[in-house]
Amino acid sequence: MTRRWTARGERRQRDSGGAKVKSGALFAIALFALSACASPDRAVGSKELRKLGNSSQAAQARQREEKHLRRVAQAYADRNHLSLGLVVVHDICEPGSGPGWFFQQETNDYKVACSMSITAYYGADLKRMNDVLDGPLTVDRGQGADDPGTADPGQEVYYGQKLTWNTVHDTDSGHLVEDPYRGLSNDPPVSRVVREPASTTVAGIRKQYGMVFELELNSGDYYKVFKPGKAPGH
């Protein structure tokens, strides 16, 4: 009887020791997880992302940036022989990353960053091709130096701007201006999509005018909220 009782006691001790080890490991994991969630360097959740992206400061910055990009898009039409046929606005707000398990993940300095792009499509008369090409290739170069190393035939690239064109006779699919992607999610402020006019197509513009231009404008981060102590200059 004594031996059997002792064996049971040893097993209980071993089981109890194993349980303590497992419990300690689980506690350590939970502690790390709690620390990551409580850290000021943590990633923001969906609710906070929407709150920051919908703030009055974000809304004002968004309006200013969209007005500026639309003005640049319109300038290409006004200063050249172009007809602005379609404008697509894509505005997104993204959360910065936070520390992962055991703080091994690289993190961003910001809580949220919002950026915007505008793609404008223009029609032009084939009979005035030379006049048209002489215009857009020189407009707004003050925005930044051109980068000829990244340009293809029928394309000109500037800082934050890219201009592509082709005619109704072009068949090279690699340089063909296509209709904007329709699968973008419209879920502001995470992803806002505006298409004006909604029914206009690039194929329709090309057929009507004979020549179509695509101008891509990118804002960079027009609005950003930094984590505590991470703002520039800290």
LINQUI-V312251 format. One record per helix or strand. SS is the DSSP state (A for helix, B for strand). FROM is the first residue (numbers start at 1). LEN is the number of residues. If there is no record, write none. Layout:
BEGIN
SS&FROM&LEN / SS&FROM&LEN
END
This chain:
BEGIN
A&2&37 / A&46&8 / A&56&23 / B&83&13 / A&101&3 / B&110&16 / A&126&11 / A&141&3 / A&148&3 / B&155&4 / B&161&7 / B&187&1 / B&191&6 / A&202&8 / B&210&17
END
